[in-house]
């Protein structure tokens, strides 16, 4: 398989990944960040309506979000692996007119 045919075969998949990859990473980071904050609030006896600003007024420091960022990066990496597997499987078992941009 030469470069041109491979590019035609996988170009749409790559374009889709350019949109979906960052969305998966950002959404995973946001979900984990919200869950970490919710668990932190429960362990410190705050209600669901309490904000991070109110917690600081009470002398409490909200948790760091660096773990959530690493979780988002890892989620995007796992998504990429499965996305590549799906692209290869789809492209291998379909005809060319279904996999090219024309």
C-alpha positions in Angstrom: 0.0 0.0 0.0 1.5 3.3 -1.0 1.1 6.6 0.8 -1.6 8.1 -1.5 -3.9 5.1 -1.2 -3.3 4.9 2.6 -4.0 8.6 3.0 -7.3 8.3 1.0 -8.3 5.3 3.0 -7.7 6.8 6.4 -8.1 10.6 5.9 -11.8 10.7 7.0 -10.9 8.7 10.1 -8.1 11.1 11.0 -10.4 14.1 10.5 -12.9 12.5 12.8 -10.2 11.9 15.4 -9.1 15.5 15.3 -12.5 16.4 16.6 -13.3 13.5 18.8 -9.9 13.0 20.5 -9.8 16.4 22.3 -13.5 16.2 23.1 -13.0 12.8 24.8 -9.9 14.1 26.7 -11.7 17.4 27.8 -14.9 15.6 28.8 -13.0 13.0 30.8 -11.0 15.7 32.6 -14.2 17.6 33.4 -16.1 14.6 34.7 -13.2 13.5 36.9 -12.7 17.0 38.2 -16.3 17.4 39.1 -16.3 14.0 40.9 -13.1 14.8 42.8 -14.7 18.1 43.9 -17.9 16.4 44.9 -16.1 13.8 47.0 -14.0 16.5 48.6 -17.1 18.5 49.5 -18.8 15.4 51.1 -15.7 14.5 53.1 -15.5 18.1 54.4 -19.2 18.3 55.3 -20.2 20.8 52.7 -23.5 20.7 50.9 -24.0 20.3 47.2 -24.7 24.1 46.8 -21.3 25.1 48.3 -18.9 26.6 45.9 -15.1 26.6 45.9 -15.2 30.2 46.9 -17.4 29.5 49.9 -15.0 26.7 50.9 -12.1 29.1 50.8 -14.0 31.5 53.0 -14.3 28.7 55.5 -10.6 28.1 55.4 -10.7 25.0 53.3 -8.5 24.5 50.2 -10.1 22.6 47.3 -8.1 19.7 45.8 -5.6 20.0 43.0 -6.9 18.9 39.5 -3.6 17.6 38.1 -4.8 14.0 38.6 -7.9 14.8 36.5 -5.7 16.1 33.7 -3.7 13.0 33.6 -6.9 10.9 33.6 -8.1 13.0 30.6 -4.8 12.4 28.7 -4.9 8.6 29.5 -8.6 8.5 28.4 -7.7 10.1 25.1 -4.8 7.7 24.6 -7.1 4.7 25.2 -9.7 6.2 22.9 -7.1 6.7 20.2 -6.1 3.0 20.4 -9.7 1.8 20.0 -10.3 4.4 17.3 -7.3 3.2 15.3 -8.5 -0.4 15.7 -12.0 0.6 14.4 -10.5 2.5 11.5 -8.3 -0.4 10.4 -11.1 -2.9 10.8 -13.6 -0.8 8.9 -11.2 0.1 6.1 -10.1 -3.5 5.7 -13.6 -4.9 5.2 -15.3 -2.2 3.2 -15.1 -1.2 -0.4 -13.1 1.9 -1.5 -16.0 4.1 -2.3 -17.1 3.9 1.4 -13.7 4.8 2.8 -12.4 7.6 0.5 -13.4 11.3 0.3 -14.7 11.2 -3.3 
